[in-house]
Amino acid sequence: MLRLTFIFLLTGLMFSCTSEPCDDVNCGENGVCVTGMCECNDFFEGNDCQTFARNKFLGMWNTSSSNCTDLDDVDILPNVIVEAQPGGGMQDLRFQIPDLIGSTWVQASLTDNNNATFSTSIDSFAISGALNFSEDLTFFSLDFTADVTCNFNLTK
């Protein structure tokens, strides 16, 4: 009888010491724990889902390569400034390309954690395109109404 009690006690201790994979994981308000890992809500990322996905786009970007040339057939390698859209949501960005469109800010919206799209008119030109983030490189595609597409590889 004593041996049977000891076996039940030992078995109970073994199962009561087993922790759930999400017991020590805190995903905050922006995600949920699934099998020990955070699955973040849209536009959030990181181990604890506390980082805005748009943050990796922000800053001054330099063009490392381009398929665009000016009238003298010289490569156009503009700087691109990206910031959070003032008063916008967590998915809203804006960018400026002083060498191409002057001081005009263009609004863009994240479609997921690594891609943003935009479409607007500046003066008589309609422009649209996308920003695609991968590691520390961003691919920027700019389509003009004159059937001209410029693609830029950007680095910080």
N, C-alpha and C positions, 0 to 999 in steps of 0.2 A: 504494500500500500504506500509506503514511504517512497519507494522507487517510482511508482506511478505519479505521485504528487510532484516529485522532482522533475520528471519528464514534462508534465504539463506546465510547470513553472518555467522551465528552460525554454520550451517552445513559445510560450507567451512572451518572454523577454526578447527572443529573437525577432518576432514579428512586430513588437512594439518599438524596437530600435530602428526599424527600416524607415527611412525618410522618403517622402515623395520627391521626384526630381525638381519640382517647382517650389519646394519649401523655402529655399534660400535665394530665390530669383525674384527681383523686383523690377517689373517693367513699367512702373509708374502708371500714369493716366493714359499713356499713348501706345499701349500694347498689352498683350496677354502672353503668359507663359504657356508653352506647349512642349512637353517632354524635356523640360529643363532649359529651354531657349526662348528668348523673347521673339514674338512675331509682332512687328510694329504696325500701327495704323498707317494709312496713306500719308505720305509726306514727312514721316519720321523714320529715323534709323539709329543705329548704334546698339551696343550691348544692352542698354537699358531704355531704349526708345526715347531718349531725351534730346536728340539732335535733329534740328530741322534739316530735311534733305536738301533744301535750297541753299544752305550755307556753303556747300562745296562749290557752288557756281559763283559766289560773291567775290569781288575783287577786280584787280586789273589783270587782263589777259593779253599776252603778246602773240601775234600770229607767227607761227614757226614755218608754215607753208600755205600756199594759196594757189588756186587755179585762175585767179583774176589778174588782169593786167590793165594798165592805163593806156591812153592813146599813144604813148611812146613805147608800148610793149614792155613796160617795166612792171614787175610783180607788185601788186598792191598788198601790203602787209600791215594792216591797221591794228591799233590797240583797241580792245573792247573793254568797256567798264560795265560791270554787272553789280547791281545792288538789289536789296529787298524793296519791293514796291511800297512806298509810304502809304499807310492806311490800308494796305491790301491784306489778303489772307496769307496763310503759311505757304501756299503754293505760288504766290505772285512775285514775279521778278520784274526788273526793268533794266534795259541796257542802253548804252550810248556808244557810237562809233564815230568819234570826232572827225577822223580823216575821210569818212564816207558820207555821213548824214549830219555833220555839224553837232550842235548842242541838243538836238532832239532826242528825247528819251522814248524808247519803244517798250511797250508792255509785253511781257511774256508770261505764260502760265505753265507750271509743271503738269505734265500728263501722267507721270509716275516719278519715282525717286531719282531717275537718271536722265529724263528727257523733258524739254520745255518747247513749246511752240509759240509762234507769234504771227500776226497778220495786221498790217496797218497801211495807211497812205501817208507819204511825206511829200509835200509839194504836189507834183503831178505824177509821182511814182507810187505804185502799190508795191509793197514788199511783204514777203512772208518767208517763213523758214523754221528752222529748229536748232536747238542747242542740245547736244548729246554728250553726256559726261561719262568718261571711262578712266578710272584711276586718277592721274593728274593731268589728263589731256581732255580737252573739249573740242568736239567737231561742231562747227558752226556753218550752217547752210543759209544763204541769203538769196532769195529769188526776186528778181525785179520784173515788172510788167513787160519790159522790152525783151523778154525771152532770154535774159541773161541770168545765169546762176553762178554765184560765187561760193566756193567752199573754202573754209579756213580751218586749219588745225591750230588750236590755241594752247598755250602753256602759261603757267603763272610765273 
